[in-house]
């Protein structure tokens, strides 16, 4: 693929990905404010943006086999843990941005778990096994992730009550 086209698709992928996430967040706000129809509209268009981002990712060759995807995901989490979030945390601290510091901390702690989960899943795939996942719980405040029975009363990262976790 020629460099200009590649750059355009990378920018489009980033923009569509951001729109997808932004619209999901907007949907949550609309839902909480009682605007169910608008929440649905945001959620539906978020899905359309996901379709666009996925198509761009396919054209860029970002999506591979499950094994390739797990390696890519683990590498991404590793980068966030060891380079991205430490740098962002230093910036937030230097500028006295306490809320940014808190959210960066939350993300960093969750990413550590995600990297390990991807590492375990890759090992399973390398042994031609699926990962035994019955339930996955995500803290809606910080992204802490737990697999299996949720045997905690509160999130170990942010302290939110475990009964608020979202089950997948």
N, CA and C of each residue as an Amber inpcrd file, in Angstrom:
protein
   504
   0.8510000  -1.1720000   0.0000000   0.0000000   0.0000000   0.0000000
   0.9030000   1.2420000   0.0000000   0.5330000   2.2040000  -0.7910000
   1.3230000   3.4330000  -0.8760000   1.1880000   4.2350000   0.4170000
   2.2420000   4.9520000   0.7420000   2.3540000   5.6360000   2.0370000
   1.2320000   6.6350000   2.2930000   0.8340000   7.4090000   1.2840000
  -0.2200000   8.4090000   1.4770000  -1.5570000   7.7410000   1.7860000
  -1.8500000   6.6630000   1.0820000  -3.0920000   5.9270000   1.3250000
  -3.0520000   5.2910000   2.7120000  -1.9020000   4.7070000   3.0510000
  -1.7460000   4.0870000   4.3700000  -1.9720000   5.1120000   5.4770000
  -1.3740000   6.2800000   5.3540000  -1.5270000   7.3370000   6.3640000
  -2.9820000   7.7860000   6.4450000  -3.6380000   7.9260000   5.3060000
  -5.0500000   8.3300000   5.2930000  -5.9090000   7.2900000   6.0010000
  -5.6620000   6.0050000   5.7260000  -6.4330000   4.9440000   6.3820000
  -6.1310000   4.8720000   7.8790000  -4.8830000   5.0830000   8.2660000
  -4.5430000   5.0950000   9.6950000  -5.2650000   6.2320000  10.4120000
  -5.2830000   7.4030000   9.7880000  -5.9950000   8.5380000  10.3720000
  -7.4990000   8.2720000  10.4330000  -8.0440000   7.6760000   9.3780000
  -9.4670000   7.3510000   9.3530000  -9.7940000   6.3070000  10.4240000
  -8.9210000   5.3060000  10.5710000  -9.1170000   4.2840000  11.6060000
  -9.1350000   4.9380000  12.9910000  -8.1830000   5.8150000  13.2500000
  -8.1230000   6.4950000  14.5470000  -9.3770000   7.3490000  14.7700000
  -9.7810000   8.0870000  13.7620000 -10.9610000   8.9400000  13.8830000
 -12.2400000   8.1540000  14.0940000 -12.4220000   7.0900000  13.3350000
 -13.6220000   6.2560000  13.4800000 -13.6300000   5.5470000  14.8340000
 -12.4530000   5.1060000  15.2860000 -12.3480000   4.4470000  16.5990000
 -12.7250000   5.4140000  17.7100000 -12.2260000   6.6400000  17.5980000
 -12.5420000   7.6420000  18.6100000 -14.0320000   7.9880000  18.5800000
 -14.5940000   8.1270000  17.4050000 -16.0230000   8.4260000  17.2930000
 -16.8490000   7.3060000  17.9110000 -16.4720000   6.0580000  17.6510000
 -17.1720000   4.9070000  18.2230000 -17.2250000   5.0220000  19.7450000
 -16.0800000   5.2410000  20.3510000 -16.0260000   5.3040000  21.8090000
 -16.7430000   6.5360000  22.3550000 -16.5760000   7.6450000  21.6890000
 -17.2180000   8.8790000  22.1330000 -18.7380000   8.7210000  22.0940000
 -19.2520000   8.1170000  21.0340000 -20.6990000   7.9650000  20.9070000
 -21.2540000   6.9790000  21.9280000 -20.4750000   5.9500000  22.2790000
 -20.9230000   5.0470000  23.3480000 -21.0120000   5.7930000  24.6750000
 -20.0280000   6.6430000  24.9490000 -20.0730000   7.4510000  26.1700000
 -21.2610000   8.4070000  26.1330000 -21.5120000   9.0100000  24.9810000
 -22.6600000   9.9020000  24.8350000 -23.9670000   9.1400000  25.0670000
 -24.0230000   7.9070000  24.5810000 -25.2090000   7.0740000  24.7680000
 -25.4720000   6.8330000  26.2550000 -24.4090000   6.5490000  27.0000000
 -24.5590000   6.3310000  28.4440000 -25.1280000   7.5650000  29.1360000
 -24.6470000   8.7490000  28.7580000 -25.1380000   9.9900000  29.3550000
 -26.6160000  10.1880000  29.0090000 -26.9600000  10.0140000  27.7470000
 -28.3500000  10.1850000  27.3250000 -29.2680000   9.2110000  28.0710000
 -28.8100000   7.9570000  28.2220000 -29.5860000   6.9450000  28.9440000
 -29.8200000   7.3890000  30.3900000 -28.7730000   7.8390000  31.0540000
 -28.8730000   8.2770000  32.4590000 -29.7790000   9.4930000  32.6020000
 -29.8150000  10.3360000  31.5730000 -30.6610000  11.5290000  31.6120000
 -32.0960000  11.2530000  31.1580000 -32.3940000   9.9880000  30.8140000
 -33.7560000   9.6140000  30.4510000 -34.0960000   9.7410000  28.9810000
 -33.1200000   9.9560000  28.1270000 -33.3510000  10.0800000  26.6920000
 -33.0540000   8.7510000  26.0020000 -33.9610000   7.8060000  26.1490000
 -33.7250000   6.4500000  25.6430000 -33.5720000   6.4120000  24.1240000
 -34.3670000   7.1860000  23.4090000 -34.2840000   7.2100000  21.9530000
 -32.9570000   7.7860000  21.4710000 -32.5220000   8.8480000  22.1170000
 -31.2420000   9.4590000  21.7360000 -30.0990000   8.5230000  22.1150000
 -30.2310000   7.8500000  23.2550000 -29.2140000   6.8700000  23.6600000
 -29.0940000   5.7760000  22.5990000 -30.2410000   5.3140000  22.1150000
 -30.2350000   4.2740000  21.0820000 -29.5900000   4.7850000  19.7980000
 -29.9010000   6.0240000  19.4330000 -29.3180000   6.6230000  18.2340000
 -27.7900000   6.6840000  18.3590000 -27.2900000   7.1740000  19.4950000
 -25.8420000   7.2180000  19.7070000 -25.2280000   5.8240000  19.6240000
 -25.8850000   4.8460000  20.2410000 -25.3440000   3.4810000  20.2570000
 -25.3230000   2.8860000  18.8490000 -26.3720000   3.1250000  18.0860000
 -26.4430000   2.5880000  16.7220000 -25.3680000   3.2170000  15.8300000
 -25.2160000   4.5190000  15.9220000 -24.2150000   5.1790000  15.0880000
 -22.8090000   4.8140000  15.5580000 -22.6370000   4.5660000  16.8470000
 -21.3480000   4.0720000  17.3460000 -21.0000000   2.7550000  16.6680000
 -22.0000000   1.9080000  16.4950000 -21.7630000   0.6390000  15.8010000
 -21.3440000   0.8900000  14.3450000 -21.9940000   1.8450000  13.7040000
 -21.6180000   2.1730000  12.3190000 -20.1660000   2.6420000  12.2580000
 -19.7600000   3.4450000  13.2250000 -18.3640000   3.9050000  13.2680000
 -17.4140000   2.7210000  13.4980000 -17.8460000   1.7400000  14.2850000
 -17.0520000   0.5230000  14.4920000 -16.8910000  -0.2330000  13.1820000
 -17.9560000  -0.3130000  12.4060000 -17.8950000  -0.9630000  11.0930000
 -16.8530000  -0.2600000  10.2200000 -16.8920000   1.0690000  10.2090000
 -15.9230000   1.8230000   9.4060000 -14.4940000   1.5460000   9.8790000
 -14.2790000   1.6130000  11.1960000 -12.9370000   1.3810000  11.7440000
 -12.4520000  -0.0290000  11.4140000 -13.3380000  -1.0130000  11.5220000
 -12.9670000  -2.3970000  11.2240000 -12.5860000  -2.5400000   9.7540000
 -13.3350000  -1.9140000   8.8710000 -13.0050000  -1.9720000   7.4460000
 -11.6320000  -1.3540000   7.1750000 -11.3450000  -0.2220000   7.8180000
 -10.0360000   0.4090000   7.6360000  -8.9280000  -0.4880000   8.1880000
  -9.1810000  -1.1240000   9.3390000  -8.1980000  -2.0420000   9.9310000
  -7.9290000  -3.2210000   9.0020000  -8.9730000  -3.7330000   8.3750000
  -8.7910000  -4.8320000   7.4170000  -7.9270000  -4.3880000   6.2500000
  -8.2110000  -3.2010000   5.7190000  -7.4370000  -2.6920000   4.5850000
  -5.9680000  -2.4690000   4.9620000  -5.7320000  -2.1130000   6.2130000
  -4.3680000  -1.8750000   6.6920000  -3.6440000  -3.1620000   7.0960000
  -4.3780000  -4.2820000   7.1410000  -3.7690000  -5.5460000   7.5400000
  -3.5400000  -5.6600000   9.0380000  -4.2780000  -4.8980000   9.8180000
  -4.1300000  -4.9090000  11.2810000  -4.7090000  -6.1780000  11.8940000
  -5.7500000  -6.7160000  11.2860000  -6.4570000  -7.8680000  11.8520000
  -5.8790000  -9.1440000  11.2740000  -5.4650000 -10.0510000  12.1630000
  -4.8720000 -11.3110000  11.7290000  -5.5600000 -12.4970000  12.3560000
  -4.8140000 -13.5810000  12.5340000  -5.3410000 -14.7680000  13.2040000
  -5.5060000 -14.4630000  14.6960000  -6.1880000 -15.3350000  15.4100000
  -6.3470000 -15.1410000  16.8480000  -4.9880000 -15.0610000  17.5290000
  -4.0710000 -15.9230000  17.1350000  -2.7250000 -15.8900000  17.7100000
  -2.0470000 -14.5540000  17.4210000  -2.1090000 -14.1070000  16.1760000
  -1.5180000 -12.8150000  15.8050000  -2.1820000 -11.6700000  16.5720000
  -3.5040000 -11.7240000  16.6760000  -4.2470000 -10.6740000  17.3670000
  -3.8930000 -10.6330000  18.8600000  -3.7180000 -11.8050000  19.4730000
  -3.3220000 -11.8500000  20.8890000  -1.9210000 -11.2770000  21.0870000
  -1.0150000 -11.6000000  20.1750000   0.3440000 -11.0370000  20.2660000
   0.2870000  -9.5160000  20.1420000  -0.4900000  -9.0340000  19.1960000
  -0.6380000  -7.5890000  18.9960000  -1.2640000  -6.9310000  20.2230000
  -2.3070000  -7.5520000  20.7690000  -2.9800000  -6.9980000  21.9400000
  -2.0460000  -6.9760000  23.1480000  -1.3110000  -8.0530000  23.3500000
  -0.3710000  -8.1130000  24.4690000   0.7160000  -7.0500000  24.3080000
   1.2290000  -6.8930000  23.1070000   2.2550000  -5.8790000  22.8530000
   1.7040000  -4.4710000  23.1120000   0.4600000  -4.2470000  22.7340000
  -0.1670000  -2.9450000  22.9800000  -0.3040000  -2.6620000  24.4640000
  -0.7390000  -3.6600000  25.2210000  -0.8730000  -3.5050000  26.6720000
   0.5000000  -3.2730000  27.3010000   1.5030000  -4.0080000  26.8280000
   2.8630000  -3.8750000  27.3480000   3.3800000  -2.4500000  27.1260000
   3.1410000  -1.9030000  25.9410000   3.5400000  -0.5310000  25.6320000
   2.8360000   0.4610000  26.5600000   1.5420000   0.2690000  26.7600000
   0.7920000   1.1830000  27.6310000   1.3270000   1.1470000  29.0600000
   1.6430000  -0.0590000  29.5430000   2.1300000  -0.2320000  30.9210000
   3.5210000   0.3680000  31.1030000   4.3960000   0.1120000  30.1650000
   5.8090000   0.4470000  30.3480000   6.2520000   1.7740000  29.7530000
   5.4820000   2.3070000  28.8260000   5.8960000   3.5510000  28.1940000
   4.8160000   4.6320000  28.2180000   3.6560000   4.3260000  27.6660000
   2.6410000   5.3530000  27.4840000   2.1290000   5.9210000  28.8060000
   1.5680000   5.0770000  29.6630000   0.9800000   5.5970000  30.8960000
   2.0030000   6.1650000  31.8740000   3.2040000   5.5890000  32.0000000
   4.1870000   6.2670000  32.8570000   4.5170000   7.6910000  32.3580000
   4.6220000   7.8590000  31.0400000   4.8930000   9.1920000  30.4930000
   3.7110000  10.1280000  30.7330000   2.5040000   9.6400000  30.5070000
   1.3120000  10.4630000  30.7190000   1.1650000  10.8210000  32.1930000
   1.4910000   9.8750000  33.0690000   1.4050000  10.1260000  34.5060000
   2.3850000  11.2260000  34.9110000   3.5940000  11.1760000  34.3660000
   4.5980000  12.2000000  34.6710000   4.1130000  13.5830000  34.2240000
   3.4820000  13.6400000  33.0710000   2.9520000  14.9110000  32.5760000
   1.8460000  15.4170000  33.4970000   0.9120000  14.5400000  33.8540000
  -0.2030000  14.9360000  34.7260000   0.3220000  15.4090000  36.0860000
   1.3010000  14.6900000  36.6400000   1.8920000  15.0810000  37.9290000
   2.5800000  16.4380000  37.8150000   3.3600000  16.6310000  36.7530000
   4.0850000  17.8870000  36.5630000   3.1340000  19.0710000  36.4330000
   1.9570000  18.8130000  35.8870000   1.0010000  19.8920000  35.6900000
  -0.0630000  19.9460000  36.7850000   0.0560000  19.0590000  37.7900000
  -0.8730000  19.0810000  38.9170000  -2.2970000  18.7070000  38.5530000
  -2.4560000  17.8450000  37.5750000  -3.7860000  17.4260000  37.1130000
  -4.2120000  16.1590000  37.8510000  -4.8020000  16.3370000  39.0220000
  -5.1330000  15.2090000  39.9070000  -6.1220000  14.2270000  39.2810000
  -7.1520000  14.7150000  38.6030000  -8.1300000  13.8170000  37.9880000
  -7.4730000  12.9860000  36.8960000  -6.6390000  13.6160000  36.0980000
  -5.9120000  12.8740000  35.0620000  -5.0060000  11.8300000  35.7010000
  -4.3230000  12.1910000  36.7880000  -3.4730000  11.2240000  37.4910000
  -4.2760000  10.0070000  37.9400000  -5.4530000  10.2490000  38.5120000
  -6.2910000   9.1520000  39.0000000  -6.7020000   8.2270000  37.8550000
  -7.1740000   8.8070000  36.7640000  -7.6450000   7.9820000  35.6530000
  -6.5020000   7.2570000  34.9520000  -5.3470000   7.8850000  34.8930000
  -4.1680000   7.2070000  34.3340000  -3.7880000   6.0340000  35.2200000
  -3.8280000   6.2300000  36.5300000  -3.5300000   5.1310000  37.4710000
  -4.5180000   3.9800000  37.2640000  -5.7970000   4.2990000  37.1730000
  -6.8110000   3.2650000  36.9620000  -6.4960000   2.4650000  35.6990000
  -6.2320000   3.1800000  34.6140000  -5.9590000   2.5080000  33.3420000
  -4.7120000   1.6440000  33.4410000  -3.6600000   2.1730000  34.0340000
  -2.4070000   1.4300000  34.1580000  -2.6110000   0.1260000  34.9170000
  -3.3330000   0.1820000  36.0170000  -3.5640000  -1.0370000  36.8110000
  -4.3880000  -2.0650000  36.0340000  -5.3870000  -1.6070000  35.3020000
  -6.2070000  -2.5290000  34.4970000  -5.3950000  -3.1140000  33.3500000
  -4.5490000  -2.3060000  32.7330000  -3.7520000  -2.7950000  31.6030000
  -2.8020000  -3.9120000  32.0300000  -2.3030000  -3.8530000  33.2550000
  -1.4330000  -4.9210000  33.7630000  -2.1740000  -6.2560000  33.7650000
  -3.4210000  -6.2220000  34.1650000  -4.2470000  -7.4400000  34.1750000
  -4.5110000  -7.8870000  32.7460000  -4.8340000  -6.9460000  31.8800000
  -5.1350000  -7.2780000  30.4830000  -3.9390000  -7.9410000  29.8010000
  -2.7370000  -7.4100000  30.0360000  -1.5540000  -8.0130000  29.4240000
  -1.4040000  -9.4680000  29.8690000  -1.6130000  -9.7220000  31.1440000
  -1.4830000 -11.0880000  31.6520000  -2.5620000 -11.9960000  31.0710000
  -3.7780000 -11.5010000  30.9610000  -4.8690000 -12.3010000  30.3840000
  -4.5740000 -12.6460000  28.9300000  -4.0610000 -11.6870000  28.1680000
  -3.7000000 -11.9650000  26.7700000  -2.5530000 -12.9660000  26.6930000
  -1.5960000 -12.8490000  27.5800000  -0.4620000 -13.7800000  27.6230000
  -0.9560000 -15.2020000  27.8850000  -1.8610000 -15.3520000  28.8490000
  -2.4340000 -16.6710000  29.1580000  -3.2400000 -17.2040000  27.9720000
  -4.0280000 -16.3420000  27.3500000  -4.8470000 -16.7540000  26.2100000
  -3.9740000 -17.1980000  25.0380000  -2.8720000 -16.4890000  24.8130000
  -1.9510000 -16.8680000  23.7460000  -1.3460000 -18.2430000  24.0200000
  -1.0230000 -18.5090000  25.2620000  -0.5110000 -19.8260000  25.6310000
  -1.5570000 -20.9000000  25.3280000  -2.8070000 -20.6130000  25.6500000
  -3.8880000 -21.5630000  25.3420000  -3.9760000 -21.8100000  23.8390000
  -3.9700000 -20.7360000  23.0400000  -4.0580000 -20.8760000  21.5840000
  -2.8660000 -21.6570000  21.0480000  -1.6860000 -21.3840000  21.5940000
  -0.4850000 -22.1130000  21.1570000  -0.5750000 -23.6050000  21.4680000
  -1.4240000 -23.9490000  22.4430000  -1.6660000 -25.3540000  22.7800000
  -2.9860000 -25.8530000  22.1870000  -3.5020000 -25.1260000  21.1990000
  -4.7590000 -25.4690000  20.5060000  -5.9330000 -25.6080000  21.4610000
  -5.9690000 -24.7570000  22.4940000  -7.0720000 -24.7630000  23.4590000
  -7.7300000 -23.3890000  23.4760000  -9.0130000 -23.3970000  23.7800000
  -9.7150000 -22.1410000  24.0150000  -9.5120000 -21.7650000  25.4760000
  -9.6160000 -20.4980000  25.7880000  -9.5170000 -20.0450000  27.1800000
 -10.8340000 -20.3650000  27.8650000 -10.7510000 -20.9560000  29.0310000
 -11.9460000 -21.2950000  29.8040000 -12.4470000 -20.0250000  30.4960000
 -13.4420000 -19.3980000  29.8750000 -13.9940000 -18.1520000  30.3970000
 -15.5000000 -18.3080000  30.5220000 -15.9670000 -18.3820000  31.7560000
 -17.4060000 -18.4460000  31.9920000 -17.9620000 -17.0310000  32.1420000
 -17.3740000 -16.2810000  33.0570000 -17.8100000 -14.9100000  33.3070000
 -16.5890000 -14.0080000  33.3850000 -16.7550000 -12.7990000  32.8660000
 -15.7380000 -11.7680000  32.9960000 -16.4330000 -10.5650000  33.6240000
 -15.8040000 -10.0130000  34.6490000 -16.3510000  -8.8460000  35.3410000
 -15.4230000  -7.6600000  35.1310000 -16.0220000  -6.5100000  34.8130000
 -15.2690000  -5.2850000  34.5950000 -15.7950000  -4.2080000  35.5400000
 -14.8770000  -3.5580000  36.2390000 -15.2510000  -2.4250000  37.0810000
 -15.6120000  -1.2590000  36.1650000 -16.7880000  -0.6680000  36.3510000
 -17.2060000   0.4250000  35.4730000 -16.5100000   1.7530000  35.7620000
 -15.7260000   1.7950000  36.8210000 -15.0280000   3.0330000  37.1690000
 -13.5870000   3.0180000  36.6590000 -12.8920000   1.8900000  36.8630000
 -11.4600000   1.8740000  36.5310000 -11.0670000   0.8370000  35.4820000
 -11.9430000  -0.1030000  35.1670000 -11.6170000  -1.1190000  34.1670000
 -10.9570000  -2.3580000  34.7380000 -10.8130000  -2.4500000  36.0740000
 -10.2950000  -3.6770000  36.6870000 -11.0650000  -4.8550000  36.1170000
 -10.3600000  -5.9330000  35.8250000 -10.9520000  -7.0800000  35.1510000
 -10.7400000  -8.3430000  35.9620000 -11.8120000  -9.1190000  36.1190000
 -11.7350000 -10.3930000  36.8420000 -12.4700000 -11.4630000  36.0430000
 -11.8800000 -12.6560000  36.0070000 -12.4980000 -13.7850000  35.3080000
 -12.9740000 -14.7840000  36.3390000 -14.1640000 -15.3660000  36.0800000
 -14.7240000 -16.3750000  36.9790000 -15.6030000 -15.7340000  38.0340000
 -15.7800000 -16.4370000  39.1410000 -16.6170000 -15.9090000  40.2140000
 -15.9790000 -14.6640000  40.8120000 -16.7980000 -13.6680000  41.0410000
 -16.3190000 -12.4190000  41.6200000 -16.3590000 -12.5510000  43.1360000
 -15.2240000 -12.8220000  43.7230000 -15.1770000 -13.0890000  45.1620000
 -14.5420000 -11.9360000  45.9430000 -14.8730000 -10.7120000  45.5400000
 -14.4070000  -9.5220000  46.2360000 -15.6160000  -8.6500000  46.5740000
 -15.4860000  -7.8450000  47.5990000 -16.5640000  -6.9380000  47.9650000
 -16.4430000  -5.5920000  47.2750000 -15.1910000  -5.2070000  46.9910000
 -14.9770000  -3.9340000  46.3100000 -13.7760000  -4.0410000  45.3890000
 -13.7220000  -3.1540000  44.4390000 -12.6290000  -3.1360000  43.4680000
 -11.3160000  -2.8440000  44.1840000 -10.2890000  -3.6730000  43.9340000
  -9.0010000  -3.4370000  44.5870000  -8.2450000  -2.2170000  44.0560000
  -8.6850000  -1.6660000  42.9420000  -8.0040000  -0.5060000  42.3630000
  -8.6770000   0.7940000  42.7970000 -10.0080000   0.8800000  42.6260000
 -10.6920000   2.1500000  42.8780000 -11.6650000   2.1190000  44.0480000
 -11.9470000   0.9230000  44.5690000 -12.8110000   0.8120000  45.7400000
 -14.2990000   0.7900000  45.4770000 -14.7210000   0.7950000  44.2110000
 -16.1600000   0.7480000  43.9320000 -16.7150000  -0.6120000  44.3750000
 -17.9520000  -0.6170000  44.7950000 -18.6000000  -1.8400000  45.2390000
 -18.6640000  -2.8600000  44.1010000 -18.3480000  -4.1130000  44.4180000
 -18.3180000  -5.1680000  43.4040000 -19.6920000  -5.3840000  42.7620000
 -20.7700000  -5.0450000  43.4560000 -22.1020000  -5.2270000  42.8570000
 -22.3550000  -4.2530000  41.7120000 -21.4580000  -3.3160000  41.4880000
 -21.5660000  -2.3700000  40.3610000 -20.8400000  -2.8880000  39.1150000
 -20.0400000  -3.9490000  39.2580000 -19.2780000  -4.4770000  38.1280000
 -20.2140000  -4.9240000  37.0100000 -19.7330000  -4.8140000  35.7820000
 -20.4810000  -5.2440000  34.6090000 -20.0220000  -6.6570000  34.2620000
 -20.9880000  -7.5510000  34.0780000 -20.6710000  -8.9420000  33.7590000
 -20.7490000  -9.1980000  32.2630000 -19.7610000  -9.9170000  31.7500000
 -19.7480000 -10.3290000  30.3390000 -19.7200000 -11.8310000  30.2670000
